[in-house]
Amino acid sequence: MEESYLTPEVKALIGMEGEPETCWEPVERSEIRRFAQAIMDDDPSYWNDAYARNSKYGGIVAPPLFPLFGLRRPPGTPDPLRDAATDPDFDGFAGLLRTGLPPVPLPQLPRLLNGGSEVEFYQLPRVGDRITARAQYLDIYEKSGRSGTMVFIVIETRYVNQDDDLLLVSRVTLIRR
Amino acid sequence: MPTEARKQRFYEDVEVGQAITPLVKGPMTTSHVMRWSAAIENWHRIHYDRPYAVEHDRLPDVLVAGSWKQQALVQLLKDWLGEGGWLWKIRYQFRGMDPVGATLTCWGRVTHTYISDGLGFVECDIGMRNQDGEETTPGTAVGVLPLRDGRPVPYPFVPPRKE
């Protein structure tokens, strides 16, 4: 029988809520423009003031999934590229996932894959919004397959604005293998 | 934005089996993927550093990011539901990788419709096929449409009362 990766330390994380993480900057116009251009969506709600003002949004808004990417690295924190020149295994991914949650201790499973998501939308972020994310380990489970055992980590995150209005709820499944 | 998104679709216009108007993105080049990485400040090397992707991670090439692919699925539904509609829920799995060079077609099909709380709900199967017809990002979604003589879909969205 294969050994389970779900040690008591790992299981203890299920249900744990992280510290709320607030975006360093309020949502900016140019950030929305660059995001919309990168996803190649010319929706005028993302850039045309007059159009957006007369829409149900009342002003320029960000694309629906924008909050998932709002937690940029604050100034004064360690540079995730610091090891890029010296570490041949440097993957550039370090420090990207700011969840406010402690890491899941799975040293034998170094590879991290994004398995997919489930998202519920309530409101789009507006220019000037200050987004806060509250994450929780919703579930951690393992499955055995052809390529060995994989651990699935489901993180539920609630994104709110400065008035505590709910923008969206995401449930991201991360796979460690 | 397609003109279609501005002409409001109503619940009565939709039936089970109906196809969502497809959305095609690509061909996706390393430049497109790099632009996305820069926009979200994601420095994962498999999305811009070909030698790393191929020699270190043994991938066929730089990969189109899943974080980008999900945006296209959201756009597919948002544009089809129109401004008077609302994309309430979406889920998708990243089942297959799409290296650069991919042309990705987002598709959807209505699987179930119902009225609740004076609003029309449309459940769909969705996904993304590459130029070889392979499905890499299957999922489901729930959209909300107004009834022709009904109330507007509330914004911010308020889910129907549980019955």
Interface residues (C-beta under 8 A of the other chain):
Chain A: R34 F35 Q37 A38 I39 M40 D41 D42 D43 P44 S45 S55 K56 Y57 P63 P64 L65 L68 F69 R72 R73 P80 L81 P88 D89 F90 D91 G92 F93 L96 L113 N114 G115 G116 S117 E118 V119 E120 F121 Y122 Q123 D165 L166 T173
Chain B: M1 A5 K25 H32 R35 W36 A38 A39 I40 E41 N42 W43 H44 R45 I46 D49 Y52 H56 D57 G66 S67 W68 Q70 Q71 A72 V74 Q75 K78 D79 E83 W86 L87 W88 K89 I90 R91 Y92 Q93 F94 T137 G139 Y155 P156 F157
